[in-house]
Amino acid sequence: MKLMSAPRMVLLLLCLMYFITYLDRVDVGTAAAGFSKEFNLSNTQIGLVFSAFAYPYLIFQIVGGWISDRVGARRTLIACGIIWASATVLSGMAVGLASLLLARVLLGFGEGATFPAATLAMSRWVPKLERGFAQGLVHAAARIGNAVAPAVIVAVMLAYGWRVSFFVCALISFAWVGLWAVTFTEFPADHPRITPQELSVLPSPVRHSAPVAWKPLLKRMTPVIIVYFCYGWSLWLFLSWIPQYFLHSYHLDLKQSALFSSGVFFAGVLGDTLGGTVTDRILKRTGSLTLARCRMVSLLMLLSVISLVPLLWLHTLTVSALCLSAGFFFAEMTIGPMWAIPMDIAPQQSGTASGMMNTGSAMAAIVSPVVSGFLIDRSGNWELPFIASMLIMSVGAALAYRMRPDEKFSLEPRALRG
């Protein structure tokens, strides 16, 4: 029986990691139906629990990206995995709001460097013309985590209680850490099963990372950060509040809300996979990073906004489910091109560059759940947070053309670059 190739094995391991991290993240959105009653929390307090994870997550985007560039993806992700798995255990052991917030903060520390480190690994293990596909695929795995979580967590909650749902997720996380530690090598050439044919299509290895020019690189990545913030606002609205939206806005039970939430998140799985494939095909056919990344992201953000418009007038369960699924589908199609951009702009510092970009989503993760919970508490209108999301996504669509992935980052004067 032919074994899976080494590059595909690495991509599979990263898919599993993305799946597990999002399973852990959205566990809290479904488990909120249990701990909110036990701890007597308001929607605003639940929003604080959702967003507590994002404060250290924001800090460790850039720091974690820099660390991964310096020490490598292997050691970074082993340390991250141990921390996030431990935080998930502590979430299940929470005795009130304060301890739950502390556990979520620790989860943010553990997961802060995961995506930058994974991007570094992909920059070494994925051919240049397949970067969009690889990023789309791993994020599709994350959305499968989103989609599976509500149904799985509800089943565990109904049988054993909300605490056990966290313990199950922690066990899966610890298992992944062990698998990653014994399987992954930092550079493809060091892998015992890599072939010369596979090595020939991979990027040329750079064993020692160059010092980071922080200010110029941050300036170069600023438009990308802003656009990703606009996407992240919608993402964290969906991840945090969709289960509660169906539960309360339409007075469904836990099983029904989990079913509709899973449907929305499965639409994101399709969007991630398709977006990565489309951006690579556009790049191969046209050779234009502007078309494959910027114009594609702008169009998809606008389509996401348009998909949510019927929510403003038609308040029925079927319409809401279809509109939210379409809106999430188009938003997730932006993932492949967006996460390929740091590798396009700064391929030798892709961990740091992707960490900078993901600070945009992390900042949105802090603000979006809390603002959404506040709006719901004050107005009683569960559609109001989506109106805010539509406005912010429209801003992202307008700014997408400023990202310029076709201009590779360099400290050399433009004249010397030819």
C-alpha positions in Angstrom: 0.0 0.0 0.0 1.4 3.4 -1.0 2.0 5.7 1.9 0.8 9.3 1.8 3.5 11.7 0.5 5.3 13.8 3.1 4.0 17.2 1.9 0.4 15.8 2.0 1.0 14.4 5.4 2.1 17.8 6.7 -0.9 19.5 5.1 -3.2 16.9 6.7 -1.6 17.5 10.1 -2.2 21.2 9.7 -5.8 20.6 8.7 -6.3 18.6 11.9 -4.8 21.4 13.9 -7.1 24.0 12.4 -10.1 21.7 13.0 -9.1 21.2 16.6 -8.4 24.8 17.4 -11.8 25.9 16.1 -13.5 23.0 17.8 -12.0 24.4 21.0 -12.9 28.0 20.2 -16.6 27.5 19.3 -17.2 24.9 22.0 -17.8 27.9 24.3 -20.5 29.3 22.0 -22.6 26.1 22.3 -21.7 25.4 25.9 -22.9 28.9 26.8 -26.4 27.5 27.0 -25.2 25.5 30.0 -22.7 27.7 31.8 -24.7 30.9 31.3 -27.6 29.4 33.4 -25.3 27.9 36.0 -23.4 31.2 36.5 -26.4 33.4 35.8 -24.7 35.5 33.0 -26.2 38.3 30.9 -25.6 38.4 27.1 -23.0 41.1 27.6 -21.1 38.9 30.1 -21.4 36.0 27.7 -19.9 38.3 25.1 -17.0 39.0 27.5 -16.4 35.3 27.8 -16.3 34.9 24.0 -13.9 37.8 23.6 -11.6 37.1 26.6 -9.7 34.7 24.4 -8.9 37.4 21.9 -6.8 39.7 24.1 -3.7 37.5 24.4 -4.5 36.0 21.0 -4.0 39.6 19.6 -0.7 40.1 21.4 0.7 36.7 20.3 -0.1 37.1 16.6 3.0 39.2 15.9 5.1 37.9 18.8 4.1 34.3 17.9 4.9 34.9 14.2 8.3 36.2 15.1 9.0 33.3 17.5 8.0 30.8 14.8 10.3 32.5 12.3 13.1 32.2 14.8 12.6 28.8 16.4 10.5 27.0 13.7 7.0 25.8 13.4 7.6 22.4 15.0 8.6 23.6 18.5 6.2 26.6 18.4 3.2 24.4 17.7 4.2 21.8 20.3 4.3 24.5 23.0 1.1 26.1 21.7 -0.8 22.8 21.7 0.1 21.9 25.3 -1.0 25.4 26.4 -4.3 25.5 24.5 -5.2 21.9 25.5 -4.5 22.7 29.2 -6.7 25.9 28.9 -9.5 23.7 27.5 -9.3 21.5 30.6 -9.5 24.6 32.8 -12.6 25.8 31.0 -14.4 22.7 32.0 -13.3 23.2 35.6 -14.5 26.8 35.8 -16.6 27.7 38.9 -17.8 31.1 37.8 -17.3 34.0 35.5 -13.8 35.0 36.7 -12.3 31.5 36.3 -14.0 31.0 33.0 -12.5 34.3 31.8 -9.0 33.2 33.0 -9.3 29.9 31.1 -10.3 31.7 27.9 -7.3 34.1 28.3 -5.0 31.1 28.6 -6.6 29.6 25.5 -5.7 32.8 23.6 -2.1 32.5 24.7 -2.0 29.0 23.4 -3.6 29.6 20.1 -2.1 33.0 19.4 0.9 31.7 17.4 -0.8 28.7 15.8 -1.8 30.2 12.4 1.4 32.2 11.9 3.5 29.1 12.7 1.3 27.0 10.3 1.8 29.6 7.6 5.5 29.4 8.1 5.3 25.6 7.7 3.2 26.0 4.5 5.7 28.5 3.0 8.3 25.7 3.2 6.1 22.7 2.4 3.7 24.0 -0.3 4.5 25.0 -3.9 4.0 28.7 -4.6 1.2 28.2 -7.1 -0.7 26.1 -4.5 -0.6 28.5 -1.6 -4.2 29.7 -2.0 -5.5 26.1 -2.2 -3.5 25.1 0.9 -4.7 28.0 3.0 -8.3 27.4 1.8 -8.0 23.7 2.7 -6.7 24.2 6.2 -9.3 26.9 6.9 -12.0 24.6 5.5 -10.9 22.2 8.2 -11.4 24.9 10.7 -14.9 25.5 9.5 -15.6 21.8 9.7 -14.7 22.2 13.4 -17.2 25.1 13.5 -19.8 22.9 11.8 -19.2 19.8 13.9 -18.9 21.5 17.2 -22.6 22.5 17.8 -23.9 19.0 17.2 -21.1 17.2 19.0 -21.1 19.6 22.0 -24.9 19.4 22.3 -24.8 15.6 22.3 -22.1 15.6 25.0 -23.8 18.3 27.0 -27.2 16.4 27.0 -25.5 13.2 28.1 -22.8 14.4 30.5 -23.1 18.2 31.0 -21.3 21.2 29.5 -18.1 20.6 31.4 -17.3 17.2 29.8 -17.5 18.8 26.4 -14.4 20.8 27.2 -12.6 17.7 28.5 -13.3 15.8 25.3 -11.9 18.7 23.2 -8.8 18.8 25.5 -8.1 15.1 25.0 -8.2 15.5 21.2 -5.8 18.4 21.4 -3.2 16.5 23.5 -3.4 13.6 21.0 -2.6 16.0 18.1 0.4 17.4 19.9 1.9 14.0 20.2 1.3 13.2 16.5 2.8 16.5 15.4 5.9 16.0 17.5 6.8 12.6 16.1 5.8 13.4 12.4 6.8 16.9 11.4 10.2 18.1 10.4 11.0 21.8 10.0 12.5 21.5 6.5 11.3 19.2 3.8 14.8 18.0 3.0 15.1 16.6 6.5 12.0 14.4 6.3 12.8 10.7 6.0 10.1 10.0 3.3 10.6 13.1 1.1 11.5 12.3 -2.5 13.7 14.4 -5.0 10.6 14.9 -7.2 8.7 16.4 -4.2 11.6 18.6 -3.2 12.0 20.0 -6.8 8.6 21.8 -6.7 8.9 23.2 -3.2 10.4 26.6 -2.4 14.2 26.8 -1.9 14.9 26.4 1.8 16.3 29.3 3.9 17.7 27.8 7.0 18.3 31.1 8.9 15.7 33.8 9.1 16.7 37.4 8.4 16.2 40.0 11.1 12.7 41.5 11.0 12.5 45.1 9.8 9.5 45.8 12.0 8.4 49.3 11.0 8.7 48.9 7.2 7.0 45.5 7.3 4.2 46.7 9.5 3.6 49.7 7.2 3.6 47.3 4.2 1.0 45.0 5.9 -1.2 47.7 7.3 -3.8 47.7 4.5 -3.9 43.9 4.8 -4.5 44.1 8.5 -7.4 46.5 8.1 -9.1 44.4 5.4 -8.7 41.3 7.6 -10.2 43.2 10.6 -13.3 43.8 8.5 -13.6 40.1 7.6 -12.8 39.2 11.2 -15.7 41.3 12.6 -18.1 39.1 10.7 -16.3 35.9 11.4 -16.4 36.4 15.2 -20.0 37.5 15.1 -20.9 34.2 13.4 -18.6 32.0 15.5 -19.8 33.5 18.8 -23.4 34.3 18.3 -24.9 32.0 15.6 -25.9 29.2 18.0 -27.5 31.7 20.4 -29.1 33.5 17.5 -31.1 30.4 16.4 -31.7 29.4 20.0 -33.3 32.7 21.1 -34.4 34.6 18.0 -36.5 31.7 16.8 -37.0 30.0 20.2 -35.5 26.7 19.1 -34.3 24.0 21.4 -30.6 23.0 21.7 -30.7 20.3 19.1 -32.5 22.4 16.5 -30.2 25.4 17.0 -27.2 23.1 16.7 -28.6 21.8 13.4 -29.1 25.2 11.8 -25.7 26.5 13.2 -24.0 23.5 11.6 -25.6 24.3 8.3 -24.3 27.8 8.3 -20.8 26.7 9.2 -20.7 23.9 6.6 -21.4 26.7 4.0 -18.1 28.1 5.3 -16.3 24.8 4.6 -17.4 25.0 1.0 -16.4 28.6 0.8 -12.9 28.1 2.1 -12.2 25.1 -0.2 -13.6 26.8 -3.3 -11.9 30.2 -2.5 -8.4 28.6 -2.3 -8.9 26.7 -5.6 -10.3 29.8 -7.5 -7.5 32.1 -6.4 -4.8 29.7 -7.5 -6.5 29.1 -10.9 -6.8 32.8 -11.5 -3.1 33.3 -10.7 -2.1 30.4 -13.0 -4.2 31.7 -15.9 -3.4 35.4 -15.6 -0.2 35.6 -13.6 -1.8 38.6 -11.8 -1.7 38.7 -8.0 -3.9 41.8 -8.1 -6.7 39.8 -9.8 -6.2 36.6 -7.9 -6.1 38.3 -4.5 -7.3 41.9 -4.3 -10.2 42.0 -6.8 -11.4 38.5 -5.7 -11.5 39.6 -2.0 -13.3 42.8 -2.8 -16.0 41.1 -4.9 -16.5 38.3 -2.3 -16.9 40.8 0.5 -19.6 42.6 -1.5 -21.4 39.4 -2.2 -21.4 38.5 1.5 -23.0 41.9 2.3 -25.6 41.5 -0.4 -26.5 38.0 0.9 -27.4 39.4 4.3 -29.7 42.2 3.0 -32.9 40.1 3.2 -32.4 39.7 7.0 -33.4 43.4 7.3 -37.0 42.7 6.0 -37.8 39.0 6.1 -37.7 37.5 9.6 -38.4 33.8 8.9 -36.3 30.8 9.9 -35.7 29.5 6.4 -34.7 32.9 5.0 -32.4 33.6 7.9 -30.7 30.2 7.5 -30.2 30.7 3.8 -29.0 34.3 4.0 -26.5 33.5 6.8 -25.2 30.5 5.0 -24.7 32.5 1.8 -23.1 35.4 3.7 -20.7 33.1 5.5 -19.9 31.2 2.3 -18.8 34.3 0.4 -16.9 35.7 3.5 -15.0 32.4 3.8 -14.1 32.4 0.1 -11.8 35.3 1.0 -9.6 33.1 3.2 -7.5 31.4 0.6 -6.4 34.7 -1.1 -6.1 36.6 2.2 -3.8 34.0 3.8 -1.7 33.6 0.7 -1.0 37.4 0.7 1.6 37.4 3.6 3.5 34.6 1.7 3.3 36.7 -1.5 4.5 39.9 0.2 7.2 38.5 2.6 7.9 34.8 1.8 11.0 34.7 4.1 9.2 36.3 7.0 5.7 34.8 6.4 5.3 33.9 10.1 5.7 37.5 11.2 3.7 38.9 8.2 0.8 36.5 8.7 0.8 37.3 12.4 0.5 41.0 11.6 -2.4 40.3 9.3 -4.2 38.1 11.8 -4.0 40.9 14.5 -6.8 42.4 12.4 -9.0 39.4 13.1 -7.9 39.2 16.7 -8.8 42.9 17.3 -12.2 42.1 15.8 -12.5 39.1 18.1 -12.1 41.4 21.1 -14.7 44.0 20.0 -17.3 42.2 17.8 -18.7 39.6 20.4 -19.0 42.2 23.1 -20.6 44.9 20.9 -23.0 42.3 19.5 -24.0 41.2 22.9 -24.5 44.8 24.0 -26.6 45.6 21.0 -28.8 42.5 21.7 -29.2 43.4 25.4 -30.1 47.0 24.6 -32.4 46.5 21.6 -33.6 42.9 21.9 -33.0 42.8 18.1 -30.9 39.8 17.1 -30.5 41.1 13.5 -28.9 44.4 14.6 -25.3 43.0 14.9 -25.5 41.7 11.3 -26.3 45.3 10.1 -23.1 46.5 11.8 -21.2 43.6 10.2 -22.6 44.5 6.7 -21.3 48.1 7.0 -17.8 47.0 8.2 -17.5 44.4 5.4 -18.4 47.1 2.9 -15.4 49.1 4.1 -13.2 46.0 3.7 -14.3 45.6 0.1 -13.4 49.2 -0.7 -9.9 48.9 0.9 -9.0 45.5 -0.6 -7.3 47.2 -3.6 -4.7 48.8 -1.3 -3.1 45.4 -0.2 -0.7 45.1 -3.2 0.5 41.5 -3.0 2.2 42.0 -6.4 4.9 44.2 -4.6 7.2 41.9 -2.7 8.5 43.4 0.6 12.1 44.4 0.5 14.3 46.9 2.3 16.2 47.6 -0.9 15.5 50.8 -2.8 13.0 50.3 -5.6 15.7 51.2 -8.2 18.0 48.4 -7.1 15.2 45.8 -7.3 15.0 46.4 -11.1 
